């Protein structure tokens, strides 16, 4: 649910599985989340915080980098139906995020 003054941002975080072989196609992977926030910086900061916690609790994975895009700037055909939606600043489980 969007609140007044909030917008949705597509946050993408890239991770590397340090235990996977270098030629394993699943060695690097990306997770995407729609984050409700008042601005892109807030959404990215919150997403980075969650990604760093994920990497901290999983010794074989390392958080590489992230990106943020305003949902309104995405092509119309972008399918976001199954992308988890969260609100910046609110605690969320790994299961809700899907990683």
C-alpha positions in Angstrom: 0.0 0.0 0.0 1.4 3.4 -1.0 1.0 6.3 1.5 0.9 9.9 0.6 4.3 11.1 -0.5 5.6 7.6 -1.1 6.6 6.0 -4.4 7.6 2.6 -5.5 11.2 1.8 -6.5 12.6 -1.3 -8.0 15.6 -2.3 -5.9 18.0 -4.9 -7.3 20.9 -6.5 -5.2 23.6 -8.7 -6.7 25.3 -11.4 -4.7 28.1 -13.9 -5.3 28.1 -17.4 -3.8 31.8 -17.8 -2.9 31.5 -21.6 -2.6 30.3 -22.0 -6.2 32.7 -22.8 -9.0 33.7 -19.8 -11.1 31.9 -21.2 -14.2 28.7 -22.0 -12.3 25.8 -20.0 -13.8 24.4 -19.5 -10.3 27.6 -18.2 -8.8 26.3 -14.6 -9.1 22.6 -13.9 -8.7 20.2 -11.0 -8.3 17.3 -10.3 -6.0 14.6 -7.7 -6.8 12.3 -6.0 -4.4 9.7 -3.2 -4.8 10.3 -0.7 -2.0 7.8 2.0 -1.0 9.8 5.0 0.1 9.7 8.8 0.0 12.7 8.9 -2.4 15.1 6.8 -4.3 18.0 7.3 -1.8 15.8 6.1 1.1 14.7 3.0 -0.9 18.3 2.2 -1.9 19.6 2.7 1.6 17.0 0.4 3.1 17.5 -2.2 0.4 21.3 -2.1 0.9 20.8 -2.5 4.7 18.7 -5.6 4.1 21.1 -7.1 1.6 24.1 -6.5 3.9 22.2 -8.3 6.7 21.5 -11.2 4.3 25.2 -11.5 3.4 26.2 -11.2 7.1 24.0 -14.2 8.0 25.1 -16.3 5.1 28.9 -16.9 5.2 29.1 -18.2 1.6 27.5 -15.2 0.0 28.8 -11.7 -0.5 26.8 -8.6 -1.4 28.3 -7.1 -4.5 26.3 -4.0 -5.5 22.8 -2.7 -6.0 20.7 -0.4 -8.2 17.5 1.5 -7.8 14.9 2.5 -10.4 11.7 4.5 -10.1 8.9 2.1 -11.0 7.3 4.8 -13.2 10.5 4.8 -15.4 10.3 1.1 -16.2 8.9 -0.1 -19.5 5.2 -0.7 -19.5 5.7 -4.4 -20.3 7.8 -4.9 -17.1 6.1 -7.7 -15.2 6.3 -6.9 -11.4 3.5 -9.1 -10.3 5.7 -11.6 -8.4 8.2 -9.1 -7.1 8.0 -8.8 -3.3 6.7 -5.4 -2.0 8.0 -3.9 1.2 8.1 -0.5 2.9 11.3 1.3 3.7 12.2 1.2 7.3 9.9 -1.6 8.4 11.4 -4.9 9.4 10.8 -7.7 6.9 11.6 -11.4 6.9 13.9 -13.1 4.4 10.9 -15.2 3.4 8.9 -12.1 2.5 11.8 -10.8 0.4 12.3 -14.2 -1.2 16.0 -14.7 -0.7 
